Structures are given as C-alpha cells and as structure tokens.
Amino acid sequence: MPDNLPGALHKALATFAWRGIDLTKLESRPLKTTLGEYFFIVDAKYDHPPLLAYALEEMASMGITYKILGKYDVFQMESLK
C-alpha cells in the first residue's frame, strides 16, 4: 500500500465490499525491509470473476500493489443429521 496513506486498508477492502465479494480471511504480516510496515494476505470468495478484476483494477489505480498467490475450490460440507 502507499506509504502513510490515511485509510489505505479501508479503501483497499472497500473495493471488495462494494462489489459484494466476501473476504474469508485477512492476515497482516510485517515487511522485513522496513520497521512498522506491513503487507496483507486476503482470501476472497466470489462468484463473478469480472467483479474481482474490477476490484483489483481499482486498487491498482489507488497505487496499491498486489500479487495473486493462487486460486482454489472451497469444499462444502453437508450438514450432519
């Protein structure tokens, strides 16, 4: 994220919320290059890939860099009776 941009995390996460993309995990990790700087790992559940592409495009326009680490299917367990 851009250095010391007020509300940067909120702005980044709002790009998902506005499009109805469910964030299932948010994790922060310190950068090993600068003290007090962090990067974030986000898991998102979405049904419409174009909406995710628009969210990522909007984040890039704000100067937020990202890297997609992968994509995986989510296993749905049936409820036990």
MOPAC internal coordinates of N, CA, C and O (Angstrom, degrees):
PM7 1SCF
backbone

  N    0.0000 0     0.00 0     0.00 0    0    0    0
  C    1.4421 1     0.00 0     0.00 0    1    0    0
  C    1.5193 1   109.23 1     0.00 0    2    1    0
  O    1.2310 1   120.59 1   -25.49 1    3    2    1
  N    1.3189 1   116.48 1   154.51 1    3    2    1
  C    1.4735 1   118.80 1   178.16 1    5    3    2
  C    1.5242 1   110.78 1   -59.55 1    6    5    3
  O    1.2310 1   120.59 1   -33.73 1    7    6    5
  N    1.3196 1   116.48 1   146.27 1    7    6    5
  C    1.4606 1   121.92 1  -177.27 1    9    7    6
  C    1.5250 1   111.79 1   -61.50 1   10    9    7
  O    1.2310 1   121.63 1   -51.22 1   11   10    9
  N    1.3209 1   114.48 1   128.78 1   11   10    9
  C    1.4693 1   122.79 1   171.95 1   13   11   10
  C    1.5232 1   114.55 1    50.01 1   14   13   11
  O    1.2310 1   120.04 1  -144.80 1   15   14   13
  N    1.2974 1   117.52 1    35.20 1   15   14   13
  C    1.4592 1   121.02 1   176.07 1   17   15   14
  C    1.5277 1   107.63 1   -83.51 1   18   17   15
  O    1.2310 1   119.89 1   -64.72 1   19   18   17
  N    1.3419 1   117.82 1   115.28 1   19   18   17
  C    1.4621 1   119.52 1  -179.25 1   21   19   18
  C    1.5263 1   111.25 1   -58.51 1   22   21   19
  O    1.2310 1   121.02 1   -49.60 1   23   22   21
  N    1.3202 1   115.65 1   130.40 1   23   22   21
  C    1.4574 1   120.67 1   177.83 1   25   23   22
  C    1.5096 1   114.68 1    73.53 1   26   25   23
  O    1.2310 1   119.81 1  -160.90 1   27   26   25
  N    1.3307 1   117.98 1    19.10 1   27   26   25
  C    1.4693 1   120.58 1  -176.02 1   29   27   26
  C    1.5262 1   111.61 1   -61.08 1   30   29   27
  O    1.2310 1   120.06 1   136.50 1   31   30   29
  N    1.3317 1   117.49 1   -43.50 1   31   30   29
  C    1.4667 1   119.62 1   179.75 1   33   31   30
  C    1.5222 1   110.48 1   -65.08 1   34   33   31
  O    1.2310 1   120.73 1   137.69 1   35   34   33
  N    1.3251 1   116.20 1   -42.31 1   35   34   33
  C    1.4714 1   120.15 1   177.68 1   37   35   34
  C    1.5250 1   110.78 1   -59.90 1   38   37   35
  O    1.2310 1   120.53 1   134.94 1   39   38   37
  N    1.3098 1   116.59 1   -45.06 1   39   38   37
  C    1.4707 1   120.26 1  -179.59 1   41   39   38
  C    1.5211 1   111.24 1   -63.32 1   42   41   39
  O    1.2310 1   120.53 1   139.33 1   43   42   41
  N    1.3269 1   116.59 1   -40.67 1   43   42   41
  C    1.4668 1   120.23 1   179.73 1   45   43   42
  C    1.5236 1   110.74 1   -65.07 1   46   45   43
  O    1.2310 1   120.14 1   133.62 1   47   46   45
  N    1.3254 1   117.33 1   -46.38 1   47   46   45
  C    1.4597 1   120.80 1  -178.24 1   49   47   46
  C    1.5253 1   112.05 1   -70.46 1   50   49   47
  O    1.2310 1   120.27 1   149.77 1   51   50   49
  N    1.3232 1   117.09 1   -30.23 1   51   50   49
  C    1.4697 1   120.73 1   178.91 1   53   51   50
  C    1.5235 1   111.80 1   -64.59 1   54   53   51
  O    1.2310 1   119.82 1   151.88 1   55   54   53
  N    1.3257 1   117.94 1   -28.12 1   55   54   53
  C    1.4701 1   119.31 1   178.71 1   57   55   54
  C    1.5264 1   110.78 1   -62.51 1   58   57   55
  O    1.2310 1   120.65 1   150.30 1   59   58   57
  N    1.3259 1   116.37 1   -29.70 1   59   58   57
  C    1.4678 1   120.23 1   175.94 1   61   59   58
  C    1.5267 1   110.67 1   -79.23 1   62   61   59
  O    1.2310 1   120.25 1   135.61 1   63   62   61
  N    1.3234 1   117.14 1   -44.39 1   63   62   61
  C    1.4633 1   121.94 1  -176.86 1   65   63   62
  C    1.5250 1   111.53 1   -60.57 1   66   65   63
  O    1.2310 1   119.96 1   137.44 1   67   66   65
  N    1.3251 1   117.68 1   -42.56 1   67   66   65
  C    1.4650 1   121.01 1  -178.50 1   69   67   66
  C    1.5191 1   111.98 1   -61.48 1   70   69   67
  O    1.2310 1   120.81 1   155.75 1   71   70   69
  N    1.3144 1   116.06 1   -24.25 1   71   70   69
  C    1.4665 1   120.35 1  -177.77 1   73   71   70
  C    1.5325 1   112.92 1  -103.36 1   74   73   71
  O    1.2310 1   120.37 1  -173.59 1   75   74   73
  N    1.3265 1   116.89 1     6.41 1   75   74   73
  C    1.4583 1   121.09 1   177.78 1   77   75   74
  C    1.5174 1   113.73 1    70.95 1   78   77   75
  O    1.2310 1   120.28 1  -153.01 1   79   78   77
  N    1.3365 1   117.07 1    26.99 1   79   78   77
  C    1.4649 1   121.65 1   178.64 1   81   79   78
  C    1.5286 1   107.84 1   -89.46 1   82   81   79
  O    1.2310 1   120.84 1   -57.04 1   83   82   81
  N    1.3199 1   115.99 1   122.96 1   83   82   81
  C    1.4601 1   122.76 1  -176.85 1   85   83   82
  C    1.5253 1   110.34 1   -81.31 1   86   85   83
  O    1.2310 1   120.75 1   -58.08 1   87   86   85
  N    1.3294 1   116.17 1   121.92 1   87   86   85
  C    1.4632 1   120.85 1   174.93 1   89   87   86
  C    1.5179 1   108.03 1   -91.16 1   90   89   87
  O    1.2310 1   120.31 1   -61.12 1   91   90   89
  N    1.3146 1   117.01 1   118.88 1   91   90   89
  C    1.4583 1   121.29 1  -176.55 1   93   91   90
  C    1.5229 1   112.68 1   -97.37 1   94   93   91
  O    1.2310 1   120.45 1   167.16 1   95   94   93
  N    1.3332 1   116.74 1   -12.84 1   95   94   93
  C    1.4643 1   120.26 1   179.33 1   97   95   94
  C    1.5220 1   109.38 1  -156.80 1   98   97   95
  O    1.2310 1   120.96 1   -41.26 1   99   98   97
  N    1.3322 1   115.77 1   138.74 1   99   98   97
  C    1.4570 1   122.18 1   174.04 1  101   99   98
  C    1.5241 1   106.71 1  -138.07 1  102  101   99
  O    1.2310 1   121.22 1   -58.51 1  103  102  101
  N    1.3169 1   115.26 1   121.49 1  103  102  101
  C    1.4658 1   120.65 1  -176.80 1  105  103  102
  C    1.5206 1   108.83 1  -132.72 1  106  105  103
  O    1.2310 1   120.52 1   -45.20 1  107  106  105
  N    1.3177 1   116.60 1   134.80 1  107  106  105
  C    1.4667 1   120.20 1   177.08 1  109  107  106
  C    1.5259 1   109.24 1  -107.73 1  110  109  107
  O    1.2310 1   121.44 1   -37.16 1  111  110  109
  N    1.3202 1   114.85 1   142.84 1  111  110  109
  C    1.4685 1   122.19 1   179.10 1  113  111  110
  C    1.5229 1   107.83 1  -136.16 1  114  113  111
  O    1.2310 1   120.27 1   -39.03 1  115  114  113
  N    1.3307 1   117.09 1   140.97 1  115  114  113
  C    1.4665 1   118.89 1   178.57 1  117  115  114
  C    1.5314 1   111.04 1   -73.28 1  118  117  115
  O    1.2310 1   121.64 1   -37.12 1  119  118  117
  N    1.3289 1   114.47 1   142.88 1  119  118  117
  C    1.4607 1   119.58 1   171.97 1  121  119  118
  C    1.5249 1   107.20 1   -74.84 1  122  121  119
  O    1.2310 1   120.31 1   -38.74 1  123  122  121
  N    1.2749 1   117.01 1   141.26 1  123  122  121
  C    1.4670 1   119.54 1  -179.28 1  125  123  122
  C    1.5250 1   111.76 1   -87.28 1  126  125  123
  O    1.2310 1   120.63 1   179.33 1  127  126  125
  N    1.3255 1   116.41 1    -0.67 1  127  126  125
  C    1.4630 1   119.92 1  -178.34 1  129  127  126
  C    1.5236 1   112.40 1   -94.46 1  130  129  127
  O    1.2310 1   120.04 1   148.87 1  131  130  129
  N    1.3549 1   117.53 1   -31.13 1  131  130  129
  C    1.4551 1   120.84 1  -175.43 1  133  131  130
  C    1.5210 1   109.85 1  -136.78 1  134  133  131
  O    1.2310 1   120.25 1   -49.04 1  135  134  133
  N    1.3084 1   117.13 1   130.96 1  135  134  133
  C    1.4512 1   121.81 1   178.41 1  137  135  134
  C    1.5287 1   110.08 1   -68.01 1  138  137  135
  O    1.2310 1   120.34 1   -46.55 1  139  138  137
  N    1.3206 1   116.95 1   133.45 1  139  138  137
  C    1.4571 1   121.36 1   178.47 1  141  139  138
  C    1.5135 1   114.80 1    84.20 1  142  141  139
  O    1.2310 1   119.68 1  -175.97 1  143  142  141
  N    1.3110 1   118.22 1     4.03 1  143  142  141
  C    1.4667 1   122.01 1   178.44 1  145  143  142
  C    1.5205 1   108.68 1  -107.99 1  146  145  143
  O    1.2310 1   120.48 1   -37.97 1  147  146  145
  N    1.3266 1   116.68 1   142.03 1  147  146  145
  C    1.4529 1   122.02 1  -175.69 1  149  147  146
  C    1.5180 1   111.54 1  -130.69 1  150  149  147
  O    1.2310 1   121.34 1   -22.79 1  151  150  149
  N    1.3340 1   115.05 1   157.21 1  151  150  149
  C    1.4604 1   120.49 1   167.39 1  153  151  150
  C    1.5267 1   106.69 1  -121.23 1  154  153  151
  O    1.2310 1   120.51 1   -18.49 1  155  154  153
  N    1.3175 1   116.63 1   161.51 1  155  154  153
  C    1.4558 1   121.32 1  -173.76 1  157  155  154
  C    1.5167 1   110.46 1  -124.56 1  158  157  155
  O    1.2310 1   121.41 1   -37.83 1  159  158  157
  N    1.3216 1   114.91 1   142.17 1  159  158  157
  C    1.4568 1   122.32 1   175.14 1  161  159  158
  C    1.5223 1   106.57 1  -110.24 1  162  161  159
  O    1.2310 1   120.66 1   -52.97 1  163  162  161
  N    1.3236 1   116.33 1   127.03 1  163  162  161
  C    1.4581 1   121.96 1  -176.35 1  165  163  162
  C    1.5193 1   109.21 1  -125.49 1  166  165  163
  O    1.2310 1   120.54 1   -48.27 1  167  166  165
  N    1.3389 1   116.57 1   131.73 1  167  166  165
  C    1.4633 1   122.04 1   169.05 1  169  167  166
  C    1.5240 1   106.70 1  -105.12 1  170  169  167
  O    1.2310 1   120.59 1   -46.59 1  171  170  169
  N    1.3109 1   116.47 1   133.41 1  171  170  169
  C    1.4586 1   121.14 1  -178.68 1  173  171  170
  C    1.5197 1   110.34 1  -128.59 1  174  173  171
  O    1.2310 1   121.42 1   -38.55 1  175  174  173
  N    1.3249 1   114.89 1   141.45 1  175  174  173
  C    1.4642 1   121.37 1   176.39 1  177  175  174
  C    1.5276 1   106.86 1  -112.19 1  178  177  175
  O    1.2310 1   120.95 1   -56.55 1  179  178  177
  N    1.3289 1   115.78 1   123.45 1  179  178  177
  C    1.4613 1   119.29 1  -176.84 1  181  179  178
  C    1.5216 1   109.69 1  -145.59 1  182  181  179
  O    1.2310 1   121.50 1   -26.14 1  183  182  181
  N    1.3330 1   114.74 1   153.86 1  183  182  181
  C    1.4576 1   120.92 1   179.94 1  185  183  182
  C    1.5247 1   112.79 1  -106.36 1  186  185  183
  O    1.2310 1   120.44 1   161.08 1  187  186  185
  N    1.3319 1   116.77 1   -18.92 1  187  186  185
  C    1.4628 1   121.01 1  -175.74 1  189  187  186
  C    1.5326 1   110.16 1  -122.17 1  190  189  187
  O    1.2310 1   119.92 1   -81.45 1  191  190  189
  N    1.3345 1   117.75 1    98.55 1  191  190  189
  C    1.4747 1   120.91 1  -178.39 1  193  191  190
  C    1.5291 1   115.10 1   -52.07 1  194  193  191
  O    1.2310 1   118.82 1   144.60 1  195  194  193
  N    1.3531 1   119.85 1   -35.40 1  195  194  193
  C    1.4725 1   117.38 1   178.85 1  197  195  194
  C    1.5289 1   113.00 1   -61.45 1  198  197  195
  O    1.2310 1   120.00 1   147.66 1  199  198  197
  N    1.3281 1   117.60 1   -32.34 1  199  198  197
  C    1.4679 1   119.68 1   178.65 1  201  199  198
  C    1.5289 1   110.72 1   -65.58 1  202  201  199
  O    1.2310 1   120.18 1   141.04 1  203  202  201
  N    1.3171 1   117.27 1   -38.96 1  203  202  201
  C    1.4566 1   120.46 1   176.54 1  205  203  202
  C    1.5240 1   110.35 1   -64.62 1  206  205  203
  O    1.2310 1   120.44 1   138.20 1  207  206  205
  N    1.3108 1   116.77 1   -41.80 1  207  206  205
  C    1.4687 1   120.82 1   178.93 1  209  207  206
  C    1.5301 1   110.58 1   -60.59 1  210  209  207
  O    1.2310 1   119.95 1   139.51 1  211  210  209
  N    1.3362 1   117.69 1   -40.49 1  211  210  209
  C    1.4657 1   120.88 1   178.11 1  213  211  210
  C    1.5284 1   110.82 1   -65.63 1  214  213  211
  O    1.2310 1   120.27 1   140.37 1  215  214  213
  N    1.3361 1   117.09 1   -39.63 1  215  214  213
  C    1.4653 1   120.49 1   178.92 1  217  215  214
  C    1.5282 1   110.40 1   -63.47 1  218  217  215
  O    1.2310 1   120.46 1   135.49 1  219  218  217
  N    1.3173 1   116.74 1   -44.51 1  219  218  217
  C    1.4653 1   120.22 1   179.66 1  221  219  218
  C    1.5263 1   111.28 1   -66.09 1  222  221  219
  O    1.2310 1   120.39 1   142.98 1  223  222  221
  N    1.3220 1   116.86 1   -37.02 1  223  222  221
  C    1.4711 1   120.91 1   177.82 1  225  223  222
  C    1.5299 1   109.92 1   -64.55 1  226  225  223
  O    1.2310 1   120.29 1   139.13 1  227  226  225
  N    1.3231 1   117.06 1   -40.87 1  227  226  225
  C    1.4535 1   120.39 1   179.05 1  229  227  226
  C    1.5273 1   111.30 1   -65.88 1  230  229  227
  O    1.2310 1   120.24 1   139.80 1  231  230  229
  N    1.3334 1   117.14 1   -40.20 1  231  230  229
  C    1.4623 1   120.09 1   177.24 1  233  231  230
  C    1.5238 1   110.53 1   -62.46 1  234  233  231
  O    1.2310 1   120.30 1   137.77 1  235  234  233
  N    1.3138 1   117.02 1   -42.23 1  235  234  233
  C    1.4665 1   120.29 1   178.58 1  237  235  234
  C    1.5302 1   111.02 1   -62.20 1  238  237  235
  O    1.2310 1   120.29 1   143.38 1  239  238  237
  N    1.3313 1   117.05 1   -36.62 1  239  238  237
  C    1.4674 1   120.08 1   179.55 1  241  239  238
  C    1.5304 1   111.75 1   -67.41 1  242  241  239
  O    1.2310 1   120.25 1   157.69 1  243  242  241
  N    1.3457 1   117.13 1   -22.31 1  243  242  241
  C    1.4671 1   121.68 1   176.99 1  245  243  242
  C    1.5263 1   111.41 1   -88.06 1  246  245  243
  O    1.2310 1   119.90 1   178.99 1  247  246  245
  N    1.3236 1   117.80 1    -1.01 1  247  246  245
  C    1.4562 1   121.12 1   179.99 1  249  247  246
  C    1.5145 1   113.41 1    88.61 1  250  249  247
  O    1.2310 1   120.30 1  -166.75 1  251  250  249
  N    1.3272 1   117.04 1    13.25 1  251  250  249
  C    1.4560 1   121.66 1   179.63 1  253  251  250
  C    1.5225 1   108.23 1   -90.42 1  254  253  251
  O    1.2310 1   120.60 1   -57.43 1  255  254  253
  N    1.3113 1   116.46 1   122.57 1  255  254  253
  C    1.4624 1   119.92 1   178.24 1  257  255  254
  C    1.5232 1   109.05 1   -92.39 1  258  257  255
  O    1.2310 1   120.92 1   -30.85 1  259  258  257
  N    1.3148 1   115.84 1   149.15 1  259  258  257
  C    1.4590 1   120.64 1  -179.33 1  261  259  258
  C    1.5189 1   109.48 1  -145.80 1  262  261  259
  O    1.2310 1   121.58 1   -17.25 1  263  262  261
  N    1.3090 1   114.58 1   162.75 1  263  262  261
  C    1.4543 1   121.67 1   176.86 1  265  263  262
  C    1.5202 1   106.94 1  -140.53 1  266  265  263
  O    1.2310 1   120.24 1   -52.66 1  267  266  265
  N    1.3074 1   117.15 1   127.34 1  267  266  265
  C    1.4564 1   121.16 1   177.95 1  269  267  266
  C    1.5239 1   107.34 1   -84.71 1  270  269  267
  O    1.2310 1   121.07 1   -60.58 1  271  270  269
  N    1.3212 1   115.56 1   119.42 1  271  270  269
  C    1.4600 1   120.72 1  -176.30 1  273  271  270
  C    1.5203 1   112.66 1   -87.62 1  274  273  271
  O    1.2310 1   120.10 1   162.19 1  275  274  273
  N    1.3188 1   117.41 1   -17.81 1  275  274  273
  C    1.4569 1   120.00 1   178.88 1  277  275  274
  C    1.5116 1   112.09 1   160.17 1  278  277  275
  O    1.2310 1   121.72 1    -3.08 1  279  278  277
  N    1.3092 1   114.32 1   176.92 1  279  278  277
  C    1.4536 1   122.28 1   179.56 1  281  279  278
  C    1.5186 1   106.98 1  -139.01 1  282  281  279
  O    1.2310 1   120.43 1   -42.46 1  283  282  281
  N    1.3117 1   116.79 1   137.54 1  283  282  281
  C    1.4519 1   120.03 1  -179.68 1  285  283  282
  C    1.5201 1   110.33 1  -145.44 1  286  285  283
  O    1.2310 1   120.72 1   -23.33 1  287  286  285
  N    1.3117 1   116.22 1   156.67 1  287  286  285
  C    1.4505 1   122.45 1   177.04 1  289  287  286
  C    1.5223 1   109.07 1   -83.71 1  290  289  287
  O    1.2310 1   121.08 1   -31.60 1  291  290  289
  N    1.3121 1   115.55 1   148.40 1  291  290  289
  C    1.4642 1   121.55 1   178.12 1  293  291  290
  C    1.5123 1   108.34 1  -102.86 1  294  293  291
  O    1.2310 1   121.04 1   -52.43 1  295  294  293
  N    1.3211 1   115.61 1   127.57 1  295  294  293
  C    1.4551 1   121.50 1   179.37 1  297  295  294
  C    1.5248 1   108.89 1   -81.54 1  298  297  295
  O    1.2310 1   120.25 1   -52.02 1  299  298  297
  N    1.3385 1   117.13 1   127.98 1  299  298  297
  C    1.4574 1   122.66 1   177.65 1  301  299  298
  C    1.5128 1   109.21 1  -100.17 1  302  301  299
  O    1.2310 1   120.09 1   -61.43 1  303  302  301
  N    1.3112 1   117.44 1   118.57 1  303  302  301
  C    1.4564 1   121.14 1   177.60 1  305  303  302
  C    1.5222 1   109.69 1   -83.80 1  306  305  303
  O    1.2310 1   120.87 1   -39.87 1  307  306  305
  N    1.3079 1   115.94 1   140.13 1  307  306  305
  C    1.4476 1   119.66 1   174.93 1  309  307  306
  C    1.5219 1   108.41 1   -79.33 1  310  309  307
  O    1.2310 1   120.70 1   -33.37 1  311  310  309
  N    1.3203 1   116.27 1   146.63 1  311  310  309
  C    1.4584 1   118.72 1  -179.63 1  313  311  310
  C    1.5224 1   109.91 1   -70.79 1  314  313  311
  O    1.2310 1   121.01 1   -37.80 1  315  314  313
  N    1.3084 1   115.68 1   142.20 1  315  314  313
  C    1.4688 1   121.26 1   179.67 1  317  315  314
  C    1.5239 1   109.55 1   -84.02 1  318  317  315
  O    1.2310 1   120.58 1   -40.42 1  319  318  317
  N    1.3021 1   116.49 1   139.58 1  319  318  317
  C    1.4729 1   119.85 1   179.47 1  321  319  318
  C    1.4902 1   110.97 1  -106.47 1  322  321  319
  O    1.2310 1   120.10 1   180.00 1  323  322  321

